Amino acid sequence: MTTRVDREPEHTRLEPMAVASCRDLLARHSYGRIAWQAAHGLQILPVSYAWHDQQIVFRTSPEGSLSELVRPCAVAFEVDDLDEATRSGWSVVVHGRARAVADPPELARLWTIDGPVPWAVGLRNLFIAIPPDRISGRAITRGS
């Protein structure tokens, strides 16, 4: 049995990121994870998303577990990029209340944006939006 001892690599820093930098990263990526208190306990699922009108937007099935978010509820959304070889990267977390998009003009706009394209096949016509209450991020960088 091998014992693993985790050591913090020399010359690494954990630094908070500015909200503007977090928004830029949210806009440049398209896959993240959403967490919420589901009917059967805590749930975390990956989703493809778009950063549109300063909010997270994704499409899902009206019958899947993500359809629970039709009823507004508190969620956390996370996106990151990590490099295990250099032990560097970043993470952005958005806290807000998920809501189903039901306004016809808003739905029409969402169907025209570039993304979000769901991973799973099948009918994915339920749009969920997460307007942020709070956005935070941190970066793990190598310094000298």
Sequence and secondary structure as in RCSB ss.txt:
>XXXX:A:sequence
MTTRVDREPEHTRLEPMAVASCRDLLARHSYGRIAWQAAHGLQILPVSYAWHDQQIVFRTSPEGSLSELVRPCAV
AFEVDDLDEATRSGWSVVVHGRARAVADPPELARLWTIDGPVPWAVGLRNLFIAIPPDRISGRAITRGS
>XXXX:A:secstr
         TTEEEEE  HHHHHHHHHH  EEEEEEEETTEEEEEEEE EEETTEEEEEE TTSGGGGGGS EEE
EEEEEEEETTTTEEEEEEEEEEEEE   HHHHHHHHHSS    SS S   EEEEE EEEEEEEEEEE  
